[in-house]
Amino acid sequence: MGDRGRDPFDKVPLPPEVDAHLRDANPWWEGRPGRVLPHYRRWMFAAMLRKLDAGVAPAIVLCGARQVGKTTIQEQTIQFLLAERRVDPRRILRVQFDELPALRGLETPILDILRWYQNRILGRTLNEAAHAGEPAYVFLDEVQNLLCWAPQIKALVDHHTVQVVVTGSSALRIEAGRDSLAGRIASLELGTLLLREICELRCGDQIAPLLPANGLQPLLEIDFWRTVEAHGSTHREARDRAFAAFSERGGYPLVHARPEAAWPELADQLNETVIRRVIQHDLRLGERGRRRDQALLEEVFRLACRYAGQAPSQALFLAEIRQALAANVVWQRILSYLRFLEGSLLLRVVRPLEIRLKKARGPAKLCVVDHGLRAAWLEESIPLDPAQLDQAPHLADLAGHLAESVAGAFLAGIPHLDVAHFPERPVEPEVDFVLTIGEKRIPVEIKYRRRIDPLRDTLGLRSFLEKAHYNAPFAVLVTMLDDVAIPDPRIVPVSLRSLLLMR
């Protein structure tokens, strides 16, 4: 086609294996279909389309743990653009960086691929296509595996009119690129299945969320929390069926897409595709020259699972790991591996509440992002469903801790919500979680048992409410059962099942 009006990118050919991979990964260029996709579309699909249509930022970053459905949402979005919007197939490029070793020889793989794409597929520059009213869509999957992905995205969107969608399964590496992309990205985070998604997948019942996708203001209104419990009761039958499935298997899409499969088979799949993928693959992709210890990471994650919903002390962690590994491991290494697991989105580390910029002393509370992962890794299933738990009363205490982990992971997954832990102090009892929104704080206590003592079980909440400097207008008590009565009007009881139905 010559160089008329061409972008100044050099026309350097890609290695043959990369060329072949890109053509295979984009079958629509040749009029061929992509892989068969799940019929069910997660809530993030609609959010993704809204972001694309709004065009507020040239790049959308979708972050989430492995196997929660990020790639599927990318592919469903491409399918929608092709089938519903009738977008020219040549205007869509998708690159998966998870398994492309040939890219290691390229200094700027994203920009090199875009040069190739403009010259070999699009037939014009990205800007020429945009000026013609036919802008290109570029989907980059697992981009955090590239060492310098953010500067390349910045160069791309600074000099070209193009819509970029980036996914990644490492929050730390995605976060590391935010500074250079300030003002250029819109961020989305995808977790495991919401309870209402399980309800639709397993039961066919569609339930609208109470909490809007954007905005935390409703959480500051006591009437909203009362509505949460009423909403759950309204959908009690469907909610309880979904919660029983969630109790048994957790919230990963793959375990609910195959309800007929036995749990041991699904547990092996979770271990292999989620946990071991992080431990064996992602750990190698850290800073060059940094010593890495797979056995230590496995042991740290095992202990995080064992103490899910609890705040184990530094001394306890050190003693157990040193005994298990027969090595003198220092706390800083353990802490760095906890941060790695948090960055890989397998763990939510809920830190002590800071008051007036002063850090509170005390250990952090550990919440596994999904209790199905815990069950798979430890080979230990703890039921949360009240009916299932009645068959195993000896597991009641463990179920209580697990309920704290589930509630903590759920709350920490609400976008832009600041969630902290309030450790016990000499004159103040512990509070499981504290939600901070603006200048106000909402204490949340988890009491997952059949019988609630209105005085004893609300001691921590009442103590927190009575301290004026905490600025807490009301409190929330998360319970096992519905219809719990608390005489204090400042405390709203909400069952865990109804809480999980809020989003």
N, C-alpha and C positions, 0 to 999 in steps of 0.2 A: 504493500500500500504506500510505500514511500514514507518520507518524514514530514509531510505537509501537516502543520498544526500540531505536531506530536509533542507530548510532554517530554521534557528533557531527560527523562529516565533513560539510562543506557539499555540497549537491547541485549543483555547478557542472557544466553539460554540457560535454562535450569538443567540440573542433572537429569538424565533420561528417566530414572526411577521416580523422581519427583514429578516430572511431566506426566508420566503414566498414572501416578497416584492421584494427581489432581483431576485428571480426566475421569478416572474411576469414581472419585468422590463427588463428582458433579455430573451425573448421568443425564440430567435434563438438557445439557448443552447439545446432546446428540439425540434428543427426543426419547430417551429411555427413562423409565420410572426409577425412583429411589427405592429404598427398602420399605417393606410393609411396616407402617407405624401404628402404635397403639391408637385405638379409636378415641380413648378418653383423653381429654385435654385438661391439664392442670390449671389452677387459677392463674399461674404466671403467664400462660399463653395470651390471655386477654390483656394483661398488664404490658406484655412485650409489644403487642400491636398498638396499644395506646401510646407507648413511648416512641415507636417508629413513626406513627402518624403525627404526633405532636412536633417531632423534630427539634425539640428544645436543645438537645445536645447531639453532636455528630457521632458520638460513640455511646453505646449502651453496654454496661458491664454487668453480666449475670454471674453471681458467685454462689456456690453451694457445694456441699460435700459430694463425694463420688456416689453415683448411682441414684441421685434424687430426681433425675429427669432433665438436666440442663441440655444435653445433646438432643434428646427427643423434642424438647420445646423449640430448639433451633430448627430441627428438621420439619416439625409441624408448621412453623412460621414460613419456611421456604415453600412447603407444599401449599399453604394458604395463598401466598403471593403468586404462585404459578397457576393454581386452579381457580381461585376466587378473584384475584386482582388482575389476572391475565398479564402478568409481568413477563417481558421477553426473557426466556431462560438464560440468555447470554449476560443479562444484567445481574445475575446472582452467582457469587463465588463463595464456596465454603471450603475451609481448610481445617483439618484436624491435626493438631501438633502433638498429640499423645504418642504416636508411634511413627515418627518420620526421622530415622537416624541420619538420612542423607542430608538433612537440613543443617547438620552440625558443621558442614564445610562452608556454609554461607554466613558472611558477617552480618548481613541484614536480611534474614529470610522473609520477613513480612513484606518489605519493600521490593525485594527481588521477585517474589511471587506476584506482587501487584504489577510490576513491570511486564512480566510474562503475560499476565492476564489481560492487560490493556492491548498488548500487541498481538497475542495469539487468539484471544477469545472475544473480547469486547469490540475490537476493531477500531477503537478510538480511545482518546484519553478519558479519564474519569470526568474531567471538567467539560469536555465536549459533550459527553452523554448527559450531564446535568443541565447544560445550557439548552439541550434539545428536549428537555422535560422528561428525560429517561435516566434518572440517576441510578447508579449501581448500588447493590446491597452486598456487603462483605461480612461473612460470618466466620469468626475465628474461634475454634474450640480448643479448650485446655491451653490457652496461650501462655499461662504462667510457666510452662516448661521451657520457654525461651528466656535467656538471661536478660536481654535488653528489649523486651517487648514494648514497654511504655514509650520510650523515645521514638520508636518506629511508628507507633499509633499516632503520637503527637505530630510527627512529620507528615504522616498520611493525611490527617484531618485538617492540619494547618494549611496545606497547599492544595487540597482537593475537596471538591464537594461530593461527598459520599456518605452513606449511612453504614456504620460499622457496629456489629454486635459481637462482643467478646465474652467468652465464658471461661471460668477457672474454678478449680477445686481447692485452691490454697488462698485463704483470706490474707495471710501474711504477705505473700508475693503479690497479690492483687493490690493490697494496701500500699506496698512499697512503690507501686507505680502511680499512685494517685497524685502525688505532688506535681509531677511533670504534666499530668493531664487535668490539672485544676481548671474548672470551667468548661471542660470539653466532654465530660462523661456524665451519664445518668446511671446511678447504681441500683441494682435489684439483688435481693438475696432469696434463694430458694431453699427451703428446708425439706424435711420429710413430709409425707402426706398429712394434711390437716384432717381432723376428725370428720368434718363434713365431706372431704374428698373420699375418705374411706367409706362413709355412708353412701355416697353416690356409686362408688366402684362396687361395693359388696352388696348393697341393698337396693340400688336404683333410685334412692330418694335424694332429691336436690333440696338443700337447705341454704338459704342466703346467709352470709356472714352479718354479724352485728357491728363489728368494728370496721370502719372504712379502711380502705387500703392505705390511705395517707391521712395522717392527723391523729394525735393522741388526746385531743381535748375531751372526748367522751370518757376517758379513763378517770378524769378529775370529777366526774359527776356521780354522786352516790346512787342516783336513780338509774344510771346506766348499769351499774353492777347488779342492782335488783332485777333489771330487765334480763341480764345474762342468765340468772337462775330461772326466770319465767320462760325465757326462750328455750332453754334446755328441757323444761317440763313440757312445753308445747309439743316438742318433737321427741318426747321421751322414748317411744318405741323404736324409732329409727336410730336415735342417738345411742340407746343401750345396745342394740345389735352391733353397731359400728364400734362401740367401746369394747365389747367382748372380743371382736376381731383384733382390735388394737392391743388389748391386754395380752392376747395370745401370741401375736406376731410382731408388734411394733408398727412403725409407720413407713418403712421403705416400700416404694412402689412394686418392686419385684416380688415381695412376699404376698401382696394382695392381688397382683395380676394373675397369680396361679394359686387360687384358694384350694385346689384339689391336691396340691403337692404336700408331702409330709414335711413337718418342721425340720427334722435333721437335714434333709436335702437343701432346704432353703437356708438354714444356718450355715452350712458349708459354703453356699454361694455368697452369703454376706461376708463371711470370713475371707474368702478368696478375692472377691471383687471390690470390697470396701476396705476392710481393716488391713489385710496383708498388702494390698496395693499401696496404701499409704505408708506402711512400715517398710516394705521392701523396695518400693519404687520412689516414692516422693522424698523419702529420707536421703536418697542419693543425690537429689537435685538441689541440695542446699548450697551454702557458700563453699566455694572451692578451698581446699586445704583444711577444712574443718573436720575434726575427728568425729565420726559417727558410730554409734553403738546400737545395732539392731536389737540385741538381747535386752539392753536397758530400756529401749523404747517399748518393747513388748511388755516388760515388767511394769513400767509406769502406767501403761494403758490398762493392764490387768488390775492394778491397784485402784485406778480411777473408776473402773467398773465395779470393783468390790466395794468401794466406799461411795458409790453414786448417791447423791442426795445428802451427803455428809461433808463435814469440813475437817478432814484428818490433819493432825498436827505435823509440823516438819519433822519432829522426832519420830513419830510413828512411821512416816513415809521412809525416812532414812533407815530405821531399824529393819523394816520388812524387806526393803530392796537389798540392803547389805546382806541379810541372811539368805535371800533367794539367789543372789548372784555370787555370794562369797567374795565380795569385792568392797573396797572402801570408797564408795561413791559419795561425792560431795553434793550438797544441797543445790548449788547453782546449776549443776548438770541436770538434776531432776527437774528443776524449775524450767530450764530451757526446753526440756522435752515435753513438759506440760503445755508450754506455750506453743510448741510445734503441733501438738495434738489439737490445741485450740485453733491454731491457724489452719489446720486441715479440716476444721469444722466437724470433728468427731466428738469434741468436748466443749462444753460451756463452762468457763471458769468464772464464777460469780464472786467478785472481790468484796472485801469489807467496805462498808459505807464510809465515805469521806464527808466530814462535816467542817465547813469553813476552811476548805483546802487542807485540812489536817487528815492524814491517813489514819484510819482506825487500825489498831493492832488486832491480830487474830488471823487464823488461816482462812483461805478462800473455800467456798463451797463448790464441789465438783458435780456437774450435771452432764451425764452422757447424752449426746444429742438425740439418741433413740434407744429405748430400752431393749429393742430387738437385737441391737449390736451387742449389748451386754449379755443377753441370753445366749447369743451365738458364740461369743468369745469365751465366756466362763462355763458354757454348757450347763447353764442353770436358769430355768425359767421361773419367774416369780409372778403369779397372777395379780392383776390389779382389779379385774372385774369382781364386784362383791360376791356374786354367786359362785364364781370359780374359787375365790379366796375362802369361801365357807368350807370348801372341800379340803383345804390345806391350812387350817388355823395356825399351825406351827410357823407359817411363813408371814404372819401378820406384821411383825416388826420390820422384816426386810421389805415388805410391801409398803410400809409407811415411808421408809427411806427412798424407795423407788418412786413413790408418788411425789416426793419432794424433787427428785431429779427430773421427772416428767414435767412438773409444773415450772421448775426453774428453766429448763430448756425451752419450754413453750413461751414463757414471758420474755426470755432473752432473745427469742427469735422475732419478736415484734419490732419492726423497723423503727430505729431512732429512740427506742425506749431504754432508759438507763435503769438497769437492775443491779442491786447490790445486796449484800448479806450483812445482817446486823449481829455480830457475835455477842455472846454474853459478856457483861461487864460486872464489876464488883457490886454495883447498886442497880443494875438494869438487866432483865432477862433477855435471852436471845429472841430475835425475830428472823424467820426464815428468809424473807425477801423484802426489800424496800424499793418501790418504784418511785423514781424522781422525775417529775415533769415540771419544768420551769422552776418555780420557787417552792413547790409543794411536794410532799412525800406521802406515799400510800403504803403502809405496812401490810404485808401479806403473810399469813401463817398457814401452814399445812398441817391438818390433824386428820390423818387418814385412818379412822377407826369407826366402828359402828356406834359407839356411845360417846357423845360429846358432853364434857362437863362445862357448862356455860361460864363458870368462874375460873377454874384451873386452866382450861385450854385456851383462854383468852388473856391470860396474865400478861404475856409479852406485848400483845396488841394494845391493851389498855395502858400499860406503862409507857409505851411509845406515844400514844395519843395524848397522854397527860403532860408531856414535855412540850411546852409552847415553842421552843426553838427548833423542833423538828418540823413544825408547820404541817401537821397531818390532819386533814379535815375528817377523815374516816378511815376504817380498816376493813380488810377482807379476810375472811376465814374460809379456807378451802377444805372441804369435807369429803368423806366417802359417799354419803347418802344425800338425797334431796330432802327438802322440807325440814332442815335443822332450824330450831328456834333459839335465838340469842336475845336475851332481854335488853342488852345495851343497844340502843338505836344507832350508835356510831359504827357498829360492826355488822357487815353484810356477809352472811353465810352463802357460799356458792359451792356446789359439788364439783369435783374435778371433771366429771363428764361434761357438765355445762360450761365450765371454764374453757375446755378444749374446743367447744363448739362455737366459741366467741368469734374466731377469725374465719 
